[in-house]
Amino acid sequence: ELATKCVEVAGGTPAYVYSLAELESRANDCLAFPNAFGLTVRYAMKACPNAALLQYFHSRGIHLDASSGYEVRRAMAAGVPADHISLSTQEFPPDFAELVDMGVNVNCWYVTS
């Protein structure tokens, strides 16, 4: 019923509707994960790079995992500081050096990275 109301308010489909209560619950679950040496929770923004979601997760202290230079720039445009973004990519973007200089973390996990 709530989903139907949201689609009506949006003016039809496609419409993407997110439950803030569910996002909060999942964020709390991740942030409460038992750890002995500290924990940095990261949201893989590839799943949904919506600026409002990125801002929400950032407000909860959750960092972001970006898979491209474009995603890094999108996260920064949403207000996420560079040092809260980790770039995991198979190919370095053209502005790689600039992103690193800005404080973006790099996860080199692929042999050619």
Residue pairs with C-beta under 8 A, 6 or more apart in sequence:
3 17
6 15
6 17
7 13
7 15
7 17
10 17
16 48
16 50
18 50
18 53
20 56
23 53
23 56
23 57
24 60
27 41
27 57
27 60
27 62
30 41
30 62
31 39
31 41
31 60
31 61
31 62
33 39
33 41
40 63
41 61
41 62
41 63
42 62
42 63
42 64
42 65
42 86
43 53
43 54
43 57
43 62
43 63
43 64
43 65
44 65
44 67
45 54
45 64
45 65
45 66
45 67
45 71
45 74
45 75
46 65
46 66
46 67
46 71
49 71
49 74
49 75
51 74
51 77
51 78
54 64
54 74
54 75
54 78
54 80
55 78
55 79
55 80
57 64
58 64
58 78
58 79
58 80
58 84
63 84
63 85
63 86
64 75
64 80
64 84
64 85
64 86
65 85
65 86
65 88
65 107
66 72
66 74
66 75
66 85
66 86
66 87
66 88
66 89
66 104
67 87
67 88
67 89
68 87
68 89
68 93
69 87
69 89
69 93
69 94
69 95
69 96
69 99
70 93
72 82
72 85
72 87
72 93
72 99
72 104
75 85
76 82
76 85
76 102
81 103
82 99
82 102
82 103
82 104
83 103
83 104
83 105
85 104
85 105
86 104
86 105
86 106
86 107
87 99
87 104
87 105
87 106
87 107
88 107
88 109
89 110
89 113
90 110
90 112
90 113
91 113
92 113
93 99
100 106
